């Protein structure tokens, strides 16, 4: 019997290793991987100049990816959404997707120290993999200030990683 179609999504600060874990999860579970950063860069890259631009285009993208993920889950495919679930408000979108599909879910929570995150960001700034954005230490500090770790009271099935 094939595995139950499951929605997998990521939570962790910038540079924590969410995309790397998303790739492994997708490969291990033969799931469909949808990367927010890659889709945003391909669709809106020349228009994204500020953090507010990212927020605006991310909302647009979610209006398309949410129904797509629901359809994929309903068709029997597991889905890994490499989108940020870094705030309580942000996590509500993922909940709407798996609830609409009536599918189980796993929130993959990636914990990393500031030092590890900053080292990875510095490396990513040099290597520039597809979908990556140049981040400064100031950007990291600002984005980290918005981060809200998931809480048990939110009711998610959480798998935690320390990298």
C-alpha positions as CSV (number, residue, x, y, z in Angstrom):
1,X,0.0,0.0,0.0
2,X,1.5,3.4,-1.0
3,X,2.2,5.9,1.8
4,X,-0.6,8.3,2.7
5,X,-0.3,11.6,0.9
6,X,1.1,14.1,3.4
7,X,1.9,17.8,3.3
8,X,5.4,18.7,4.5
9,X,6.4,22.2,5.3
10,X,9.4,24.1,6.8
11,X,10.0,26.4,9.7
12,X,13.4,27.9,10.7
13,X,15.3,31.1,10.5
14,X,17.2,32.2,7.4
15,X,20.2,30.0,6.8
16,X,19.0,27.2,9.1
17,X,19.0,24.6,6.4
18,X,15.3,24.4,5.5
19,X,15.8,24.0,1.8
20,X,18.4,21.2,2.2
21,X,16.0,19.3,4.5
22,X,13.1,20.0,2.1
23,X,15.0,18.3,-0.7
24,X,15.9,15.3,1.4
25,X,12.3,14.9,2.6
26,X,11.0,15.1,-1.0
27,X,13.5,12.6,-2.2
28,X,13.0,10.2,0.7
29,X,9.2,10.2,0.3
30,X,9.0,10.5,-3.5
31,X,7.1,13.8,-2.9
32,X,6.6,16.8,-5.1
33,X,8.9,19.6,-4.0
34,X,7.7,23.2,-4.6
35,X,10.3,25.8,-3.7
36,X,9.0,29.3,-2.9
37,X,12.4,31.0,-3.6
38,X,12.8,29.4,-7.0
39,X,9.2,30.1,-8.1
40,X,9.4,33.7,-6.9
41,X,12.7,34.3,-8.6
42,X,11.5,32.8,-11.9
43,X,8.2,34.6,-11.8
44,X,9.0,38.0,-10.1
45,X,12.8,38.1,-9.7
46,X,13.3,41.3,-11.6
47,X,10.5,43.0,-9.6
48,X,11.6,42.0,-6.1
49,X,13.8,44.7,-4.6
50,X,12.6,44.9,-1.0
51,X,11.3,42.7,1.8
52,X,7.8,44.2,1.2
53,X,8.1,43.1,-2.4
54,X,8.8,39.6,-1.2
55,X,5.7,39.6,1.0
56,X,3.5,40.9,-1.8
57,X,4.7,38.4,-4.4
58,X,4.7,35.5,-1.8
59,X,1.0,36.2,-1.2
60,X,0.3,36.0,-5.0
61,X,2.3,32.8,-5.3
62,X,0.4,31.2,-2.4
63,X,-2.9,31.9,-4.1
64,X,-1.7,29.6,-6.9
65,X,0.3,27.0,-5.0
66,X,-2.3,26.4,-2.3
67,X,-4.9,25.0,-4.6
68,X,-2.2,23.2,-6.6
69,X,-0.9,21.5,-3.4
70,X,-4.4,20.6,-2.4
71,X,-5.1,19.0,-5.8
72,X,-1.8,17.1,-5.7
73,X,-2.6,15.8,-2.2
74,X,-6.1,14.8,-3.3
75,X,-4.6,13.0,-6.3
76,X,-2.5,10.9,-3.9
77,X,0.9,12.7,-4.0
78,X,2.8,13.9,-1.0
79,X,3.9,17.5,-1.3
80,X,6.9,19.3,0.3
81,X,6.3,23.1,0.4
82,X,9.7,24.8,0.8
83,X,8.0,28.0,1.9
84,X,8.5,29.7,5.2
85,X,6.2,28.8,8.1
86,X,8.1,31.1,10.4
87,X,5.2,32.9,12.0
88,X,1.9,31.8,13.6
89,X,0.0,33.8,10.9
90,X,2.2,32.2,8.1
91,X,1.5,28.7,9.4
92,X,-2.3,29.3,9.1
93,X,-1.9,29.1,5.3
94,X,-0.3,25.6,5.5
95,X,-3.1,24.5,7.8
96,X,-5.7,25.7,5.3
97,X,-4.0,23.6,2.6
98,X,-3.8,20.3,4.5
99,X,-7.2,20.7,6.1
100,X,-8.8,21.4,2.7
101,X,-7.2,18.3,1.3
102,X,-8.1,16.3,4.4
103,X,-4.4,15.2,4.5
104,X,-2.0,14.6,7.3
105,X,0.9,17.0,7.7
106,X,4.4,17.4,9.2
107,X,5.9,20.7,10.1
108,X,9.7,20.3,9.8
109,X,11.2,22.7,12.4
110,X,14.9,23.4,11.8
111,X,16.9,24.9,14.7
112,X,20.3,26.5,14.1
113,X,22.5,28.9,16.0
114,X,23.0,32.5,14.7
115,X,26.6,31.6,13.9
116,X,25.7,28.5,11.8
117,X,22.9,30.5,10.0
118,X,25.3,33.4,9.2
119,X,28.0,31.0,8.0
120,X,25.5,29.4,5.6
121,X,24.2,32.7,4.4
122,X,27.7,33.9,3.7
123,X,28.4,30.7,1.7
124,X,25.0,31.0,-0.1
125,X,25.8,34.6,-1.0
126,X,28.9,33.5,-2.8
127,X,27.5,30.3,-4.4
128,X,24.1,31.9,-5.3
129,X,22.1,28.7,-5.9
130,X,18.9,29.2,-7.9
131,X,16.3,31.2,-6.0
132,X,18.7,32.5,-3.4
133,X,18.7,36.2,-2.4
134,X,21.7,38.1,-1.1
135,X,21.3,38.6,2.6
136,X,23.4,40.8,4.9
137,X,23.8,40.3,8.6
138,X,21.4,43.2,9.1
139,X,18.8,41.4,6.9
140,X,19.3,38.3,9.0
141,X,18.8,40.2,12.2
142,X,15.6,41.9,10.9
143,X,14.1,38.7,9.5
144,X,15.0,36.8,12.7
145,X,13.2,39.4,14.8
146,X,9.9,38.3,13.0
147,X,10.5,34.6,13.7
148,X,8.0,32.8,15.9
149,X,8.9,29.2,16.8
150,X,6.0,26.7,16.6
151,X,4.3,25.9,19.9
152,X,2.6,22.7,20.9
153,X,-0.7,24.7,21.4
154,X,-0.8,25.3,17.6
155,X,-1.6,21.6,17.1
156,X,0.9,20.8,14.4
157,X,2.7,17.5,14.0
158,X,6.3,18.8,14.4
159,X,9.5,17.0,13.5
160,X,12.5,19.0,14.9
161,X,16.0,19.1,13.5
162,X,19.1,20.7,15.1
163,X,21.7,21.6,12.5
